[in-house]
């Protein structure tokens, strides 16, 4: 199937954190997936409207209509992590907003892809209390996607998606290897030639770390990432304040 225009909407993971592009920005799975589609077809226009820190409701309010105005025939809708971190989290409400975005794009003629979220507990031990929320969200996303006609990549069903070696130092975003694997999973789900289910394969066994090393790592993460995040949210600030989409206009994907 030939797609002419791909539009990605979402939050920081769709924006590409933490997959540096080498020139001061971020690449990410959406950029990588766009390149895979472009190479398979010989070309593709691509826009990325995602902005970090956005809840699902804000993505629907701010990004859906601009996405529809761009008239994509391929789209990704990925959201929910920022909602899971908030006290007011409601899995059905989040999935309902995702379903509304999916349905609007599907009804306009787009092929829409989405994916479930990895279990956060292996990546961030302090997030174990959030595991139930993530499981509830994934179940709601599966049901919503089945209703809308979007295509689901069930990333959260595969343990490798929660391997800490595929996540960045902040433990909230994939690293470059993680983004590459998500892109490969989407390409396989979309039926692109040259992709298989190898993205589901586990990494080699990890080297066991000493207790002191683990403690030092946890302390450093708390100081560098957790405490600043808590302070920012107590102040009502978001990492996406005053930011704009990195690729608001559909442009051809360079093939070189």
C-alpha positions as CSV (number, residue, x, y, z in Angstrom):
1,X,0.0,0.0,0.0
2,X,1.3,3.5,-0.9
3,X,0.9,6.3,1.6
4,X,1.5,9.9,0.6
5,X,1.4,11.7,3.9
6,X,2.2,10.6,7.5
7,X,1.2,12.7,10.5
8,X,2.3,11.8,14.1
9,X,0.5,13.2,17.1
10,X,1.3,12.6,20.8
11,X,3.6,13.6,23.6
12,X,7.4,13.3,24.3
13,X,7.8,9.7,23.1
14,X,6.4,10.7,19.7
15,X,8.5,13.8,19.7
16,X,11.5,11.6,20.1
17,X,13.0,12.0,23.5
18,X,15.6,10.7,24.3
19,X,17.0,9.8,20.8
20,X,19.4,12.6,19.9
21,X,19.6,13.5,16.2
22,X,23.2,14.8,16.4
23,X,22.3,18.4,15.7
24,X,20.7,19.4,19.1
25,X,17.3,17.9,18.6
26,X,15.6,14.5,18.8
27,X,14.9,11.9,16.2
28,X,12.7,9.2,17.8
29,X,10.6,6.2,16.6
30,X,8.2,8.4,14.5
31,X,11.1,9.8,12.4
32,X,12.6,6.3,12.1
33,X,9.2,4.8,11.1
34,X,8.7,7.6,8.5
35,X,12.1,6.8,7.0
36,X,11.2,3.1,6.8
37,X,8.0,3.9,5.0
38,X,9.7,6.3,2.7
39,X,12.4,3.8,1.8
40,X,9.8,1.1,1.1
41,X,7.8,3.3,-1.2
42,X,10.4,5.6,-2.6
43,X,9.0,8.7,-0.8
44,X,6.7,10.1,1.9
45,X,5.7,13.4,3.3
46,X,5.9,13.5,7.1
47,X,4.8,15.9,9.9
48,X,5.2,15.5,13.6
49,X,2.9,17.6,15.8
50,X,3.8,16.0,19.1
51,X,4.8,18.1,22.1
52,X,6.4,16.8,25.3
53,X,4.4,16.9,28.5
54,X,1.0,16.8,26.9
55,X,-1.8,14.8,28.5
56,X,-4.2,12.9,26.2
57,X,-6.9,15.4,26.6
58,X,-4.5,18.2,25.5
59,X,-3.3,16.2,22.5
60,X,-6.9,15.8,21.4
61,X,-7.7,19.5,22.0
62,X,-4.5,20.9,20.4
63,X,-3.2,18.4,17.8
64,X,-6.2,16.5,16.4
65,X,-7.7,19.2,14.3
66,X,-4.3,20.4,12.8
67,X,-3.6,16.7,12.0
68,X,-7.0,16.4,10.2
69,X,-6.3,19.6,8.3
70,X,-3.2,18.0,6.9
71,X,-5.3,15.2,5.5
72,X,-2.9,12.3,6.2
73,X,-3.4,8.8,4.8
74,X,-1.1,7.4,7.5
75,X,-1.1,8.5,11.2
76,X,0.1,7.4,14.6
77,X,-1.8,8.3,17.8
78,X,0.2,7.5,21.0
79,X,-0.7,9.0,24.4
80,X,-1.3,8.2,28.0
81,X,2.0,8.1,29.9
82,X,1.6,11.7,31.2
83,X,-1.9,10.8,32.4
84,X,-0.7,7.7,34.3
85,X,1.6,9.9,36.3
86,X,-1.2,12.2,37.5
87,X,-3.5,11.7,40.6
88,X,-6.6,12.2,38.5
89,X,-5.8,9.3,36.1
90,X,-8.9,7.6,34.6
91,X,-8.0,4.8,32.2
92,X,-11.4,4.8,30.4
93,X,-11.3,8.6,29.9
94,X,-7.8,8.4,28.5
95,X,-8.7,5.5,26.2
96,X,-11.9,7.4,25.2
97,X,-9.8,10.4,24.1
98,X,-7.4,8.1,22.2
99,X,-10.4,6.4,20.5
100,X,-11.9,9.7,19.5
101,X,-8.6,10.7,17.8
102,X,-8.3,7.4,16.1
103,X,-11.8,7.4,14.8
104,X,-11.7,10.9,13.4
105,X,-8.5,10.1,11.5
106,X,-9.8,6.7,10.3
107,X,-13.1,8.2,9.1
108,X,-11.1,10.7,7.1
109,X,-9.4,7.8,5.3
110,X,-6.1,7.4,7.2
111,X,-4.4,4.2,8.3
112,X,-4.0,4.7,12.0
113,X,-1.4,2.9,14.2
114,X,-1.1,3.1,18.0
115,X,0.7,1.0,20.7
116,X,0.2,-0.1,24.3
117,X,2.7,1.0,27.0
118,X,5.5,-1.1,28.5
119,X,5.3,-2.2,32.1
120,X,7.3,0.6,34.0
121,X,8.3,-1.5,37.0
122,X,11.4,-3.2,35.6
123,X,12.6,0.1,34.3
124,X,11.8,2.2,37.3
125,X,11.4,0.3,40.6
126,X,9.7,3.2,42.3
127,X,7.0,3.0,39.7
128,X,5.7,-0.3,40.8
129,X,2.5,1.4,42.3
130,X,1.8,2.6,38.8
131,X,1.9,-0.8,37.2
132,X,-1.8,-1.4,37.8
133,X,-2.7,1.9,36.1
134,X,-0.6,1.0,33.1
135,X,-2.2,-2.5,32.8
136,X,-5.7,-0.9,33.1
137,X,-4.8,1.7,30.4
138,X,-3.4,-1.0,28.1
139,X,-6.6,-3.0,28.4
140,X,-8.7,0.1,27.7
141,X,-6.5,0.9,24.7
142,X,-6.9,-2.6,23.3
143,X,-10.7,-2.3,23.5
144,X,-10.8,1.2,22.1
145,X,-8.6,0.3,19.1
146,X,-10.8,-2.7,18.3
147,X,-13.8,-0.4,18.1
148,X,-12.2,2.3,15.9
149,X,-10.6,0.2,13.2
150,X,-7.1,1.5,14.1
151,X,-4.2,-0.9,14.0
152,X,-2.7,-1.9,17.4
153,X,0.9,-2.7,18.1
154,X,0.7,-4.5,21.5
155,X,4.1,-3.4,22.7
156,X,3.2,-3.7,26.3
157,X,2.6,-7.5,25.9
158,X,6.3,-8.1,25.1
159,X,8.7,-8.2,28.1
160,X,11.6,-6.9,26.1
161,X,9.8,-3.5,25.9
162,X,10.5,-3.1,29.6
163,X,14.2,-4.0,29.4
164,X,16.0,-1.1,31.1
165,X,18.8,-1.2,28.5
166,X,16.3,0.2,26.0
167,X,15.4,3.2,28.1
168,X,17.2,6.4,28.7
169,X,18.7,7.7,32.0
170,X,15.5,9.4,33.0
171,X,13.6,6.1,32.8
172,X,10.6,7.8,31.2
173,X,11.7,7.7,27.6
174,X,13.3,5.2,25.3
175,X,16.9,5.6,24.3
176,X,18.1,5.4,20.7
177,X,18.1,1.6,20.7
178,X,14.6,1.6,22.2
179,X,13.3,4.0,19.6
180,X,14.8,2.0,16.9
181,X,13.1,-1.1,18.2
182,X,9.7,0.6,18.4
183,X,10.1,1.9,14.8
184,X,10.9,-1.7,13.6
185,X,7.8,-3.0,15.5
186,X,5.6,-0.4,13.8
187,X,7.1,-1.2,10.4
188,X,6.4,-4.9,10.9
189,X,2.9,-4.1,12.1
190,X,2.3,-1.9,9.0
191,X,3.5,-4.8,6.8
192,X,6.6,-3.1,5.4
193,X,8.9,-5.4,3.5
194,X,12.1,-6.4,5.2
195,X,10.8,-6.4,8.7
196,X,10.0,-9.4,10.9
197,X,9.2,-10.1,14.5
198,X,12.8,-9.9,15.7
199,X,11.8,-6.8,17.6
200,X,10.1,-9.1,20.1
201,X,13.3,-11.0,20.8
202,X,14.9,-10.5,24.3
203,X,18.3,-8.9,24.7
204,X,21.2,-11.0,25.9
205,X,21.3,-11.6,29.7
206,X,22.4,-8.5,31.6
207,X,25.4,-8.5,33.8
208,X,24.4,-8.6,37.4
209,X,25.3,-5.4,39.3
210,X,26.5,-5.2,42.9
211,X,24.2,-3.9,45.5
212,X,26.3,-0.8,46.1
213,X,26.3,0.0,42.4
214,X,22.6,-0.3,42.3
215,X,22.1,2.0,45.3
216,X,24.4,4.6,43.8
217,X,22.6,4.5,40.5
218,X,19.2,4.9,42.2
219,X,20.5,7.9,44.2
220,X,21.9,9.6,41.2
221,X,18.6,9.1,39.3
222,X,16.6,10.5,42.2
223,X,18.8,13.6,42.3
224,X,19.1,14.1,38.5
225,X,15.6,13.2,37.4
226,X,13.0,12.5,40.0
227,X,13.4,15.5,42.3
228,X,13.4,18.1,39.4
229,X,10.3,16.4,38.0
230,X,8.5,16.6,41.3
231,X,9.5,20.2,41.8
232,X,8.3,21.1,38.3
233,X,4.9,19.4,38.8
234,X,4.4,20.9,42.2
235,X,4.8,24.3,40.6
236,X,2.3,23.4,37.9
237,X,5.0,23.6,35.2
238,X,5.4,21.2,32.2
239,X,8.4,20.3,30.1
240,X,6.3,21.3,27.1
241,X,5.5,24.9,28.2
242,X,6.2,27.4,25.4
243,X,7.2,24.6,23.0
244,X,5.9,24.1,19.5
245,X,5.9,21.0,17.3
246,X,9.2,20.1,15.8
247,X,7.8,19.3,12.3
248,X,4.4,21.1,11.9
249,X,4.5,21.1,8.1
250,X,4.6,17.9,6.0
251,X,7.9,17.7,4.3
252,X,9.5,15.0,2.1
253,X,11.5,12.5,4.1
254,X,15.2,12.5,2.9
255,X,16.2,9.1,1.6
256,X,20.0,9.5,1.8
